Amino acid sequence: MHTCLQIDLELNIDFVLFQESFINTDLMTIISHSAYYCIMSESEKIRLRVMIFAKKSSRYQFCQRSDICSDTDILIIDINDSLNSDAEVIQLINVYNEKSLSENSNE
């Protein structure tokens, strides 16, 4: 994850989505990066499967939208351009879609 964030920083990528990222039992991420904010669900009851890292020096502002969906396997943020007030808000959704491990199952 750290390598990915470092490469993304060098490529000037503003938002990075992770799934199955490692979070310990105290809901503390094991990985952090000084150039990125870590956005996670606020749930304390279940292991989190999705997270988004947002670049701190980005021209884009974000707002976490936990009011839209309370499922901890879905993380939604609204993104707007701070340099262009006429630009439409973009909604970025990170959905964890677990495939069943049962034999002959496509769930």
HUJOJO-V495354 format. One line per field, one symbol per residue. ss: DSSP state (~ for helix, > for strand, _ for the rest). psi: psi as a letter, one per 40 degrees, with the letter a starting at -180 (. if undefined). A space follows every 10 residues. Layout:
ss: ???
psi: ???
This chain:
ss: _~~~~~~~~~ ____>>>>>_ __>_____>_ _____>>>>_ _________> >>>>>____> >>>>______ ___>>>>>>> >________> >>>>>_____ _______
psi: dddddddddd efhdhhhiif ihhieefhid iihdeiihhi ieieeihhei ihhhhdeieh iihhgeedhe heehhhihhi heegeeiihh hhhhhhghhi eihfhe.
